[in-house]
Amino acid sequence: MTRVASIDASQLVIIDMQAKLSLAMQTDAMQAATKQVQVLTQAAQLLTVPVLLTEQYPQGLGHTLPEILQLAPQALVIEKTTFSACATPKFNAKLSRDKSQVMIAGVEAHICVLQTALDLLAQHKQVFVVEDAIISRAPANRANAIARMREAGCIITNTESVLFEWIGNAQHAAFKDIAKLVR
């Protein structure tokens, strides 16, 4: 099994990037993570990588941030109350069975991101945690979650690595558009 993200094998899962949850995060860290999620979302749309969005109890926590939602008009939005998205039957039904790699971004690293990542590993998915696109209220909780996910077998990566692994080389038709996303 390759440890490189493949455009043909990938799907992007954006966990709980919601309005009220974002207010609980440190402002600078939330802005930075949101920017990376936007870049991932734009690249996924450009490269036709499937995108799933989850929303934790949207009646109370609001919906996905509009600046992300508008970049993924075809994305499937899955409402949940479980911390692991995998514990929600609709999520599992919409998760692409023919895509072995799952790129994960979102909120909160030590709760919903962690539990989803661990459950995806148990489903024999190759899980790439996009480190610069995940966040927790407390930086120590985020660091602990990253360590746990790495130890469990997740590949810890970053936005630019994913994008350039997806296209593979500078001859790819989308290279210029992808390069613009990271400037």
Backbone bond lengths (Angstrom), bond angles and torsions (degrees), N, CA, C in turn:
res aa  C-N    CA-C-N  psi(-1)  N-CA   C-N-CA  omega(-1)  CA-C   N-CA-C  phi
1 M - - - 1.460 - - 1.542 108.58 -
2 T 1.309 115.62 127.65 1.463 120.44 178.58 1.518 111.13 -71.33
3 R 1.303 115.74 151.08 1.470 120.44 177.66 1.520 109.97 -105.63
4 V 1.321 115.91 21.74 1.458 122.52 179.07 1.530 108.33 -111.81
5 A 1.321 115.80 136.95 1.471 120.02 178.30 1.528 109.37 -66.29
6 S 1.308 115.86 132.06 1.459 122.29 -179.72 1.527 109.56 -116.08
7 I 1.316 115.70 130.51 1.461 120.08 -179.21 1.534 111.05 -58.45
8 D 1.324 117.12 -36.34 1.468 120.82 -177.46 1.529 112.99 -75.13
9 A 1.338 116.63 -23.38 1.459 120.27 -176.32 1.527 112.75 -102.52
10 S 1.341 117.72 -4.66 1.464 121.52 -169.48 1.514 115.40 -95.06
11 Q 1.329 112.67 151.73 1.453 123.29 165.35 1.519 106.51 -140.87
12 L 1.321 116.66 149.86 1.456 122.22 -178.03 1.520 108.97 -108.74
13 V 1.336 116.20 128.42 1.458 121.67 176.73 1.525 107.36 -116.70
14 I 1.327 116.01 120.39 1.462 122.59 179.07 1.522 106.89 -109.58
15 I 1.324 114.96 115.60 1.453 121.41 -171.72 1.526 111.95 -99.43
16 D 1.312 115.85 117.47 1.471 124.81 164.20 1.532 115.57 53.87
17 M 1.310 117.52 40.71 1.473 121.04 176.11 1.531 107.44 -82.60
18 Q 1.319 115.32 74.04 1.457 122.64 -170.33 1.519 112.55 -110.84
19 A 1.321 114.27 156.87 1.460 122.42 -174.59 1.527 113.05 -54.48
20 K 1.324 118.15 -57.83 1.468 119.97 -174.99 1.528 112.21 -70.57
21 L 1.324 117.04 -32.77 1.465 119.09 176.24 1.532 110.31 -65.29
22 S 1.315 116.44 -37.91 1.470 119.48 -178.43 1.525 111.58 -62.77
23 L 1.333 116.93 -30.14 1.465 120.68 179.89 1.525 112.55 -68.86
24 A 1.323 117.50 -22.15 1.462 121.55 179.80 1.532 112.60 -82.66
25 M 1.324 116.78 -11.56 1.463 121.24 -177.11 1.526 110.73 -89.38
26 Q 1.331 116.28 160.37 1.460 120.16 172.80 1.527 107.37 -64.52
27 T 1.318 116.54 130.58 1.464 122.10 -171.04 1.521 113.17 -54.87
28 D 1.317 117.68 -51.14 1.471 120.10 -177.78 1.521 111.69 -62.54
29 A 1.319 116.60 -42.90 1.460 120.80 -179.71 1.530 110.52 -65.66
30 M 1.336 117.19 -39.16 1.464 120.59 179.26 1.516 110.67 -66.14
31 Q 1.322 117.31 -42.58 1.467 120.79 178.14 1.521 110.92 -61.32
32 A 1.332 116.79 -42.73 1.469 120.76 179.92 1.528 111.08 -64.61
33 A 1.333 117.28 -45.69 1.467 120.73 179.90 1.527 110.75 -65.11
34 T 1.331 116.42 -41.45 1.472 120.29 179.24 1.521 110.74 -61.18
35 K 1.312 116.98 -41.44 1.469 120.48 178.41 1.524 110.77 -59.63
36 Q 1.338 116.89 -43.67 1.465 120.19 -179.79 1.533 111.25 -67.75
37 V 1.316 116.93 -38.06 1.464 119.82 177.14 1.538 109.86 -64.53
38 Q 1.314 117.16 -38.40 1.460 120.49 176.82 1.530 110.87 -62.19
39 V 1.319 116.79 -43.64 1.466 120.87 179.05 1.528 110.13 -62.59
40 L 1.324 117.10 -46.80 1.470 120.77 177.81 1.522 111.29 -58.79
41 T 1.324 115.82 -43.06 1.463 120.94 -178.17 1.529 110.99 -65.10
42 Q 1.321 116.27 -44.53 1.465 120.01 178.52 1.524 110.94 -61.93
43 A 1.321 116.33 -44.24 1.461 119.96 179.52 1.525 110.91 -64.07
44 A 1.328 116.83 -42.44 1.464 120.30 178.73 1.523 110.77 -59.92
45 Q 1.319 116.73 -42.79 1.462 120.35 179.04 1.529 110.65 -64.17
46 L 1.313 115.82 -44.34 1.464 121.55 -179.53 1.530 111.92 -61.86
47 L 1.322 115.53 -37.60 1.466 121.36 -174.51 1.528 113.32 -100.27
48 T 1.316 116.66 7.18 1.469 124.60 -178.86 1.529 113.52 55.24
49 V 1.324 115.33 41.86 1.461 121.70 171.57 1.526 106.32 -86.45
50 P 1.327 118.60 127.15 1.466 120.20 -179.42 1.533 111.95 -60.51
51 V 1.338 115.40 142.85 1.466 121.74 -179.10 1.526 109.18 -124.10
52 L 1.334 115.39 130.23 1.462 122.22 172.10 1.521 107.35 -116.73
53 L 1.315 116.85 133.96 1.458 122.87 175.27 1.517 107.95 -113.78
54 T 1.338 116.73 137.56 1.461 118.69 172.85 1.518 108.48 -112.96
55 E 1.321 114.47 152.44 1.465 122.34 176.28 1.519 108.36 -132.05
56 Q 1.327 115.77 118.52 1.458 121.95 178.78 1.524 108.85 -81.00
57 Y 1.311 117.02 116.06 1.464 123.26 177.18 1.540 111.30 38.75
58 P 1.336 116.98 68.06 1.466 120.43 -175.57 1.529 114.65 -62.30
59 Q 1.347 117.85 -23.27 1.460 119.70 177.31 1.527 110.79 -61.16
60 G 1.322 116.71 -31.84 1.456 120.39 -178.73 1.523 113.80 -103.16
61 L 1.343 116.48 -31.12 1.468 120.19 -173.82 1.527 113.78 -106.99
62 G 1.316 116.18 2.13 1.460 119.39 179.16 1.520 111.74 81.05
63 H 1.314 113.87 178.33 1.462 120.36 -177.35 1.523 110.37 -97.45
64 T 1.318 114.78 175.84 1.462 121.56 178.43 1.523 109.80 -54.53
65 L 1.336 115.46 141.15 1.468 120.17 179.02 1.524 109.92 -52.11
66 P 1.339 117.87 132.24 1.461 119.96 -176.65 1.525 113.44 -59.47
67 E 1.340 117.32 -31.37 1.461 119.94 -179.45 1.530 112.25 -68.55
68 I 1.319 117.14 -16.73 1.466 121.00 173.97 1.522 109.39 -94.76
69 L 1.320 116.13 -47.52 1.462 121.37 -177.27 1.524 112.49 -56.64
70 Q 1.324 117.11 -40.28 1.470 119.81 -178.26 1.528 112.20 -67.14
71 L 1.337 117.57 -21.43 1.464 121.15 179.55 1.526 112.61 -84.15
72 A 1.316 116.36 -11.11 1.465 120.76 -177.10 1.521 110.72 -132.79
73 P 1.339 117.31 62.84 1.468 118.95 -175.91 1.527 114.40 -62.12
74 Q 1.340 117.83 -23.80 1.465 120.15 179.62 1.527 112.53 -93.77
75 A 1.308 117.45 -2.45 1.472 120.03 -177.65 1.525 111.01 -64.22
76 L 1.300 114.43 144.78 1.457 120.27 174.77 1.519 107.87 -85.38
77 V 1.334 116.86 132.02 1.455 121.84 178.88 1.525 107.83 -107.51
78 I 1.332 115.75 123.61 1.452 121.73 -177.61 1.522 108.99 -114.22
79 E 1.322 116.46 118.05 1.466 120.99 175.24 1.518 108.14 -81.21
80 K 1.349 114.91 143.20 1.459 118.77 -179.01 1.521 110.42 -149.53
81 T 1.303 115.53 160.62 1.463 121.45 169.20 1.522 109.61 -121.38
82 T 1.320 117.12 -11.63 1.459 121.47 176.75 1.523 108.95 -76.76
83 F 1.312 116.97 152.41 1.462 119.68 178.04 1.522 110.48 -75.90
84 S 1.311 117.67 -43.87 1.458 120.16 173.31 1.525 108.07 -82.10
85 A 1.311 116.17 126.72 1.468 119.24 176.26 1.527 110.11 -60.11
86 C 1.327 116.82 -30.32 1.461 121.14 -178.58 1.525 113.06 -66.83
87 A 1.315 117.52 -17.06 1.462 121.25 177.72 1.524 111.61 -83.38
88 T 1.322 116.45 -0.26 1.465 122.21 177.01 1.531 107.81 -103.80
89 P 1.333 118.41 114.01 1.467 120.81 -176.27 1.532 113.77 -52.83
90 K 1.318 118.34 -38.83 1.466 120.36 -178.45 1.529 111.11 -62.90
91 F 1.331 117.13 -36.15 1.468 120.53 177.47 1.524 109.94 -62.07
92 N 1.318 116.07 -49.83 1.468 119.92 -179.83 1.524 111.48 -61.38
93 A 1.317 117.02 -36.29 1.465 120.60 179.39 1.527 111.66 -66.97
94 K 1.328 116.74 -33.06 1.470 120.79 -177.14 1.527 112.95 -91.68
95 L 1.329 117.43 -17.06 1.453 121.57 177.67 1.523 107.93 -63.42
96 S 1.294 116.91 129.00 1.460 120.89 -176.02 1.529 110.64 -67.82
97 R 1.316 116.12 118.06 1.464 121.45 -179.47 1.524 111.55 -69.51
98 D 1.346 117.19 -30.19 1.460 119.93 -176.68 1.526 113.21 -89.44
99 K 1.324 116.94 7.08 1.463 121.99 176.67 1.526 107.23 -112.00
100 S 1.310 117.25 112.03 1.468 121.18 -174.42 1.523 113.59 -83.31
101 Q 1.330 117.39 -15.94 1.460 121.17 -177.70 1.528 110.74 -109.06
102 V 1.338 115.38 135.78 1.461 120.70 177.41 1.524 108.10 -123.47
103 M 1.338 115.79 120.15 1.454 122.14 173.92 1.526 105.94 -90.66
104 I 1.336 117.51 126.68 1.463 120.71 -177.32 1.519 110.42 -115.63
105 A 1.334 114.81 134.13 1.463 123.23 173.64 1.523 106.87 -136.65
106 G 1.345 117.04 160.71 1.457 118.29 171.75 1.514 116.56 134.19
107 V 1.338 113.39 -156.93 1.460 124.93 -167.99 1.535 108.13 -127.62
108 E 1.251 123.23 149.38 1.429 129.24 -29.35 1.504 108.77 -89.63
109 A 1.313 115.91 141.67 1.462 122.24 -173.32 1.523 112.37 -53.82
110 H 1.317 117.17 -41.02 1.466 120.63 -173.12 1.531 113.79 -89.99
111 I 1.315 117.24 -0.04 1.471 119.32 179.62 1.532 108.62 -121.75
112 C 1.307 117.67 -89.09 1.468 120.90 -172.99 1.525 113.01 -68.93
113 V 1.330 117.85 -39.38 1.465 119.64 178.21 1.528 109.52 -64.35
114 L 1.322 116.91 -49.85 1.464 122.05 -179.11 1.525 111.90 -58.69
115 Q 1.323 117.04 -51.52 1.464 119.60 -176.38 1.525 111.45 -65.11
116 T 1.332 116.94 -38.16 1.464 119.89 177.59 1.524 110.64 -65.47
117 A 1.330 116.50 -44.85 1.471 120.74 -179.73 1.531 110.84 -59.74
118 L 1.321 116.68 -45.85 1.464 119.97 -179.14 1.525 111.23 -64.29
119 D 1.325 116.74 -40.48 1.470 119.72 178.17 1.523 112.06 -68.33
120 L 1.324 117.89 -35.74 1.472 120.46 176.28 1.523 110.95 -64.84
121 L 1.339 116.84 -38.99 1.466 119.79 174.86 1.528 110.04 -59.89
122 A 1.326 116.64 -41.69 1.463 121.00 179.60 1.529 111.52 -64.63
123 Q 1.339 116.72 -24.22 1.469 121.81 176.47 1.535 111.27 -88.42
124 H 1.322 116.16 9.62 1.471 123.33 178.00 1.522 113.54 67.83
125 K 1.335 116.18 28.46 1.468 120.68 172.31 1.522 107.94 -87.72
126 Q 1.313 116.35 151.91 1.455 121.18 171.88 1.527 106.04 -91.22
127 V 1.320 116.60 117.39 1.459 121.74 -171.09 1.528 110.37 -105.04
128 F 1.323 114.95 123.74 1.453 122.96 175.60 1.529 106.89 -109.23
129 V 1.313 117.19 114.52 1.460 121.72 177.93 1.525 107.13 -94.06
130 V 1.322 115.80 119.07 1.461 120.90 -176.71 1.529 107.42 -85.91
131 E 1.326 114.93 95.81 1.468 122.65 -168.58 1.522 113.64 -57.37
132 D 1.330 118.20 -38.93 1.469 119.45 -178.99 1.525 112.49 -81.88
133 A 1.329 116.83 3.67 1.465 121.42 -179.85 1.532 111.68 -122.31
134 I 1.344 116.55 19.02 1.462 121.07 173.64 1.521 108.58 -124.60
135 I 1.321 115.34 154.09 1.455 120.01 -174.79 1.519 110.12 -151.58
136 S 1.327 115.17 152.64 1.462 123.72 169.96 1.522 107.41 -134.23
137 R 1.320 115.58 161.45 1.469 119.19 176.73 1.521 110.65 -59.50
138 A 1.313 117.38 -42.86 1.457 121.90 -179.25 1.525 109.83 -106.29
139 P 1.325 118.34 125.39 1.466 121.02 178.86 1.535 113.35 -55.87
140 A 1.326 117.65 -33.91 1.466 120.01 178.94 1.528 111.29 -65.18
141 N 1.325 117.47 -36.71 1.467 120.50 177.84 1.530 110.84 -67.38
142 R 1.326 116.39 -38.29 1.466 121.36 177.16 1.529 110.03 -63.01
143 A 1.327 116.23 -46.73 1.461 121.05 -179.90 1.531 111.06 -61.62
144 N 1.315 116.87 -42.29 1.456 120.98 178.10 1.526 110.74 -62.97
145 A 1.322 116.86 -42.91 1.467 120.85 179.92 1.527 110.94 -62.72
146 I 1.323 116.63 -42.71 1.470 120.25 178.93 1.525 110.26 -61.57
147 A 1.318 116.34 -44.11 1.466 120.19 178.56 1.531 110.89 -61.44
148 R 1.319 116.68 -44.06 1.470 120.35 179.76 1.525 111.31 -63.67
149 M 1.330 116.70 -43.77 1.462 119.76 -178.73 1.526 111.00 -66.25
150 R 1.330 116.89 -40.42 1.471 120.53 177.61 1.532 109.59 -61.57
151 E 1.329 116.31 -47.36 1.462 121.24 -179.33 1.521 111.63 -61.86
152 A 1.321 117.21 -33.16 1.465 121.62 -179.48 1.529 112.73 -76.30
153 G 1.339 116.81 -15.90 1.461 119.37 177.85 1.512 115.47 118.74
154 C 1.320 117.42 3.44 1.466 119.83 175.21 1.527 108.92 -71.88
155 I 1.308 115.67 149.99 1.459 121.62 173.10 1.522 106.64 -90.93
156 I 1.316 116.98 120.30 1.455 121.24 178.79 1.517 106.85 -92.24
157 T 1.317 116.01 123.07 1.459 121.42 -173.52 1.520 109.51 -137.16
158 N 1.307 116.79 -167.06 1.465 122.16 177.89 1.518 108.88 -141.52
159 T 1.313 115.29 167.46 1.464 121.18 -174.07 1.523 112.52 -56.80
160 E 1.316 117.18 -51.16 1.468 119.05 -176.88 1.525 111.82 -62.59
161 S 1.315 117.77 -39.98 1.464 119.38 177.85 1.524 110.78 -59.27
162 V 1.331 116.90 -45.85 1.466 120.13 179.30 1.520 110.90 -58.98
163 L 1.322 117.35 -49.32 1.460 120.94 -177.48 1.520 112.10 -58.59
164 F 1.318 116.54 -47.34 1.464 119.36 -176.25 1.525 112.25 -77.55
165 E 1.332 118.02 -23.99 1.458 119.44 170.84 1.526 109.57 -70.55
166 W 1.331 117.21 -39.66 1.471 119.97 178.45 1.520 111.63 -57.64
167 I 1.323 117.96 -43.66 1.474 118.35 -176.08 1.521 112.81 -88.25
168 G 1.318 118.52 -23.04 1.453 121.04 171.71 1.514 117.37 82.53
169 N 1.326 117.55 -41.93 1.465 119.44 179.70 1.524 111.45 -161.14
170 A 1.303 115.29 168.73 1.465 121.72 -175.80 1.525 112.88 -71.25
171 Q 1.308 117.35 -8.02 1.468 120.86 177.94 1.531 112.31 -86.85
172 H 1.311 117.21 -7.70 1.467 120.84 -179.77 1.524 109.24 -61.17
173 A 1.312 116.66 141.31 1.469 121.80 -177.92 1.525 113.24 -57.90
174 A 1.329 117.75 -28.14 1.466 121.35 -177.83 1.533 112.90 -96.30
175 F 1.335 118.01 5.43 1.467 120.40 -174.68 1.534 112.62 -53.54
176 K 1.310 117.62 -49.07 1.478 119.27 -177.05 1.513 111.70 -62.92
177 D 1.326 116.73 -41.05 1.473 120.09 178.91 1.525 111.37 -65.96
178 I 1.324 117.00 -39.37 1.458 121.09 179.11 1.538 108.97 -67.43
179 A 1.315 116.99 -44.32 1.467 120.31 179.74 1.526 111.51 -59.28
180 K 1.334 117.80 -36.75 1.463 121.25 178.14 1.519 111.71 -64.50
181 L 1.315 117.88 -32.35 1.463 121.78 -178.81 1.533 112.50 -65.34
182 V 1.317 117.33 -27.74 1.460 119.96 -175.41 1.534 113.45 -102.94
183 R 1.295 117.59 4.45 1.475 120.01 177.14 1.484 110.86 -78.02
